[in-house]
Amino acid sequence: MADEPDDLVASSICPETALPEIEPEMIGPELGWSQTLQRRSLNEISRSELLQRVSPSNDLQVVIGDGLSVTAVSKQAPPLFELLRQHAQERGWRIGQPFVIRHCRVGILNEIGELLAPRVVVLLIGERPGLATTESLSSYLAYQPRRNHTDANRNLISNIHPRGISTRDAALRIMNLAAKMMTAGTSGYQLREELPTPLALK
């Protein structure tokens, strides 16, 4: 297990899952990630482990959730995170150690916000497989999420896959939207995403 927090492929965090009968297991050997936490809330062991392994108060905290498609996470999340990491470094942002949540649901954003206090949380989560593809990923973003926040406080970029939004374009949109959140001090319906043509970092 690697000690370098910025190395996605080598990193792995294995707290007890929120449902004790579920054992941590690999999403895919190529990722080097363990499926770790559970659903919308964390138990005390998971919270303690996260606080020990993931630094708080970063500018950007990326969380990976299997959601409804492990295939989508396996295919899209590794290259997308690497682009996000590169862009964050270019902007001088601190980016937290990524980790994976088993059977993840979007509501976990609130607890991550309370626990780790990042400026912006980005949840990369598998979408429900459809007729067109089983590899579609969504990215939910929230500015300083709290327990009472709802979908109205979040922004969504969906349809991330080779025949939809490319990982390159998704990374640019996520970074631009995160920057806008930090400037405005809010997220959700009050914040509209601006899509430049051609797509480029602001």
Number of C-alpha atoms within 10 A of each C-alpha: 8 12 10 10 16 15 14 19 14 15 19 24 23 19 21 22 22 20 12 10 8 14 11 18 12 14 19 15 10 11 18 16 24 21 27 26 30 23 19 17 18 21 15 13 14 20 19 14 14 22 13 10 17 17 17 20 18 18 20 25 26 22 23 23 30 24 22 19 19 23 19 25 27 20 18 22 23 16 14 20 19 17 19 21 21 14 16 16 12 9 10 10 14 17 23 23 23 20 23 26 25 22 18 25 19 19 16 21 29 21 18 24 22 13 17 20 21 25 22 28 28 23 24 28 30 30 24 16 16 9 5 8 15 18 23 28 32 24 25 19 27 29 27 25 27 17 13 8 15 15 13 11 19 22 24 17 17 18 19 26 19 13 11 14 17 14 22 14 17 23 24 20 22 21 21 17 25 25 17 19 23 15 9 12 13 20 23 19 12 12 16 12 18 11 12 10 6 6 13 11 13 11
